[in-house]
């Protein structure tokens, strides 16, 4: 009987289990969790922070699912070493697991920004459910909460925490989501956000976290100091030091092919750990797991091009990010903004190829933008896209 070990709390694990159990082959399936909880949906962290979901609702499957599918569960394990040559995983308790196939969805720890104070109490990365629980214990009662983020997810996190009645500081750099928007759009959007309790601090980053054992303030690159007892870095990359002595090819993430297979044939990396991951939705991550299982089982794997998509919807606005928009100065872009309706669309273009888009209050335009990004529909114009703009399909 072949053995597979999955490490980490990703929903992709469920896709692997479902596919292997539906095959005709017998498998010994082992799941290793780095926390004291079963695999959960990180995409629901924002709802949990806002008080719309509880911890039980974040779980991908109840405990009975793992009993019924005969999965060996190991919760809250501390891995000390992984030997990919001998195919062994070593734990702090001097236990070890053998495997035929290994799937990484997580490793312990993150790489903090290179600033002083990240080891203080009150600093979180928001990669794990334990982070979310810690934030909810401290944020509603602390003097200040700051989120440093360049993505739409950071804005979602700040807005969710603001539901507890506190002003949240969102620190974003000159390469962040807000910097990618036109000045006119920012001047319209930022006051809307500040009405909800989110204070946007643009074009800077946190330079230092002040305090003794606990965080009490942050100093920004601009020199300003703000009281802060809870500081969140949701884009801190996963720490790969555990795998440093292995033959795996990696930089900030583990390099994989289109089937999430690493350069070591029987080792796979999924979710936050893999180089080509951009999806965060539970159903997309479960599909990742099914693709891994299909590769292991020797089944045909459909080559599906999926554009990364994230959305932030409230009663007052709808923000959608498609593909990989960027604020870099060397790309072309087209944008149009209607301040009366708060309706905005921007297409990001590199070498006359669309790479990303931002839509605000323009859900009727999403299919058109996706069609451009997927290459299904040619761009309306081909000359200098940066200066002439798109002449068709503009937001109404």
Beta strands, then each sheet from edge to edge (+ up, - down):
strand 1: 2-7
strand 2: 27-32
strand 3: 71-74
strand 4: 79-83
strand 5: 88-91
strand 6: 96-98
strand 7: 101-104
strand 8: 123-124
strand 9: 145-148
strand 10: 168-171
strand 11: 198-201
strand 12: 206-210
strand 13: 217-220
strand 14: 225-227
strand 15: 230-232
strand 16: 267-269
strand 17: 309-313
strand 18: 318-323
strand 19: 332-338
strand 20: 343-350
strand 21: 353-360
sheet 1: 3+ 2+ 1+ 7+ 16+
sheet 2: 4+ 5- 6+
sheet 3: 8+ 15+ 9+ 10+ 11+
sheet 4: 12+ 13- 14+
sheet 5: 17+ 18- 21+ 20- 19+
end
